[in-house]
Amino acid sequence: MKIITTPDARLREKSSKVSKIDDEILGIIADMRKLSLDWEKDHPYELSAAMAAPQMGVNKRIIIIRDDMEDKKNATFTALINPEVIKAEGKIKTDYEGCLSVPSIYGMVPRATKVRVKAKLEDGTEVRIKATDELARTLLHEIDHLDGVLFIDHIKGVKDAFYKMDDKGDLIPVDYDTEIADNKKLWSEE
């Protein structure tokens, strides 16, 4: 298994619901955790906060969210199966986002600051999550993946919303017209 990146068409497919949590699904979740942490080892300035199954070419409605987004040493994740946004509300806040499947590009993405999500855990327990701020942003980003939406879609055409990371780990603006607009590695054929 590997993390797939733009413009791989599988990232644009709508994922199917998981009907039964079996060994196959648990194996997918284990692979997601491993790939997420492997990616992080190669990116010293970044934290792998979450991942969706479509990012490894598996179009099933599964995401993993890091349990502690402040501590890189805490490498545990909670899996959410069939997550669904019940309500997104609160102020819209624009903040940085990056994605394992959109290498080297970051963006200032507007998202709701509060979200309610329902899902199942690995053991089948149904949960309802009320999240704010960074966790809300992360949940919305990952659930977007399940519908074939990438963070760059929310800011396409916004010329001052795109960034890249320099070799010191700082985000610097990129020129939209020369590095983003016609970049075939970002945008799938529509």
C-alpha positions as a printed Julia matrix, in Angstrom:
190×3 Matrix{Float64}:
   0.0    0.0     0.0
   1.07   3.56   -0.64
  -0.36   7.04   -0.39
  -1.71   8.15   -3.74
  -1.37  11.76   -4.85
  -2.97  14.18   -7.27
  -3.96  13.88  -10.06
  -4.82  10.19   -9.38
  -8.5    9.86  -10.39
  -9.27   7.59   -7.4
  -9.01  10.67   -5.16
 -12.04  12.1    -7.0
 -14.35   9.11   -6.51
 -17.14   9.0    -3.96
 -16.44   6.29   -1.4
 -18.86   3.51   -0.53
 -20.22   2.84    2.94
 -18.74   0.08    5.03
 -21.49  -2.48    5.6
 -19.59  -4.76    7.98
 -16.54  -4.21   10.17
 -14.51  -7.33    9.47
 -10.85  -8.33    9.19
 -10.57  -6.63    5.79
 -11.74  -3.29    7.24
  -9.5   -3.65   10.3
  -6.59  -4.39    7.95
  -7.31  -1.24    5.95
  -7.29   0.79    9.18
  -3.97  -0.76   10.25
  -2.48   0.07    6.83
  -3.73   3.66    7.12
  -2.07   4.09   10.51
   1.22   2.66    9.23
   1.24   4.75    6.04
   0.4    7.9     7.97
   3.32   7.41   10.35
   5.69   6.34    7.57
   4.86   9.57    5.71
   5.56  11.57    8.86
   9.05  10.07    9.23
   9.98  11.59    5.86
   8.52  15.03    6.74
  10.34  16.34    9.83
   8.43  19.64   10.02
   5.0   18.11    9.65
   2.53  16.06   11.66
   0.27  13.5    10.04
  -2.98  14.56   11.68
  -5.36  12.32    9.76
  -5.94  10.22    6.7
  -8.85   8.9     4.64
  -8.96   5.46    3.01
  -9.22   6.95   -0.52
  -5.72   8.34    0.0
  -4.4    4.82   -0.39
  -6.75   4.03   -3.28
  -9.4    2.32   -1.14
 -12.74   3.99   -1.74
 -14.41   3.07    1.53
 -15.81   5.54    4.07
 -13.05   5.25    6.68
 -10.9    7.96    8.23
  -8.33   8.03   11.0
  -7.74  11.04   13.25
  -4.67  11.49   15.43
  -5.55  11.42   19.13
  -3.11  14.21   20.05
  -2.34  16.74   17.32
   0.12  18.64   19.49
   2.49  15.79   20.36
   4.29  14.05   17.5
   5.46  11.36   19.94
   1.85  10.31   20.58
   1.28   8.28   17.43
  -2.17   6.88   18.17
  -5.18   7.37   15.91
  -8.91   6.84   16.27
 -10.63   5.26   13.29
 -14.07   6.51   12.27
 -16.15   4.34    9.98
 -18.91   5.85    7.83
 -18.42   9.32    9.33
 -21.15  11.76    8.44
 -21.41  15.49    9.08
 -24.67  16.15   10.9
 -24.15  19.88   11.21
 -21.39  22.37   10.45
 -21.8   25.75   12.09
 -20.06  28.56   13.88
 -17.89  31.22   12.34
 -16.11  30.46    9.12
 -12.39  30.61    9.77
  -9.69  30.55    7.13
  -6.56  28.66    8.13
  -3.73  26.58    6.68
  -4.34  23.07    5.42
  -2.08  20.52    3.81
  -2.71  17.01    2.6
  -0.72  13.81    2.25
  -2.22  13.43   -1.24
  -1.39  16.97   -2.41
   2.39  17.02   -1.99
   4.23  20.28   -1.31
   1.16  22.53   -1.55
  -0.71  24.15    1.35
  -3.65  26.49    1.33
  -5.67  28.94    3.37
  -9.04  27.17    3.44
 -12.3   28.54    4.88
 -14.14  26.05    7.12
 -16.8   26.08    9.82
 -15.36  26.21   13.36
 -17.91  23.77   14.82
 -19.06  20.42   13.51
 -21.15  17.5    14.67
 -20.27  14.11   13.22
 -21.71  10.64   13.67
 -19.69   7.51   12.94
 -18.79   4.04   14.15
 -15.62   3.04   15.95
 -13.63  -0.08   15.05
 -15.59  -2.15   17.56
 -18.89  -1.08   15.98
 -19.85   1.4    18.71
 -21.82   4.33   17.32
 -20.46   7.71   18.38
 -21.46  11.33   18.01
 -18.67  13.86   18.08
 -18.93  17.57   18.75
 -15.73  19.19   17.54
 -14.44  22.73   17.38
 -11.56  24.57   15.75
  -8.67  22.33   14.59
 -10.48  19.04   15.17
 -13.54  20.35   13.31
 -11.3   21.44   10.41
  -9.58  18.04   10.32
 -12.86  16.11   10.36
 -14.29  18.25    7.55
 -11.09  17.83    5.49
 -11.1   14.04    5.85
 -14.83  13.6     5.26
 -14.4   15.69    2.09
 -11.97  13.0     0.87
 -14.76  10.43    1.14
 -16.77  12.49   -1.35
 -13.86  13.01   -3.77
 -13.18  16.6    -2.65
  -9.68  17.94   -1.91
  -8.85  21.06    0.09
  -7.53  22.74   -3.07
 -11.05  22.58   -4.54
 -12.27  25.02   -1.86
  -9.72  27.64   -2.93
  -9.31  27.06   -6.67
  -8.95  30.46   -8.31
  -8.07  32.26   -5.06
  -4.7   33.65   -6.06
  -3.29  34.43   -2.61
  -4.42  31.21   -0.88
  -1.62  28.81   -1.89
   1.71  28.15   -0.17
   4.65  25.75   -0.19
   7.1   24.79    2.54
  10.71  25.91    2.34
  13.62  23.8     3.57
  13.32  25.34    7.08
   9.69  24.34    7.5
   8.23  27.81    6.86
   5.27  28.3     4.55
   5.85  30.81    1.76
   3.34  32.1    -0.82
   3.43  30.72   -4.33
   2.46  32.47   -7.54
  -0.97  31.11   -8.48
  -0.65  31.78  -12.21
   2.73  30.09  -12.67
   2.67  27.31  -10.02
  -0.98  26.43   -9.4
  -3.5   27.31  -12.13
  -2.25  24.97  -14.86
  -0.34  22.52  -12.69
  -1.35  19.13  -14.13
  -0.12  17.41  -10.96
  -2.8   19.2    -8.91
  -5.85  19.17  -11.11
  -7.42  16.09  -12.63
  -8.83  16.18  -16.11
 -12.45  17.25  -15.73
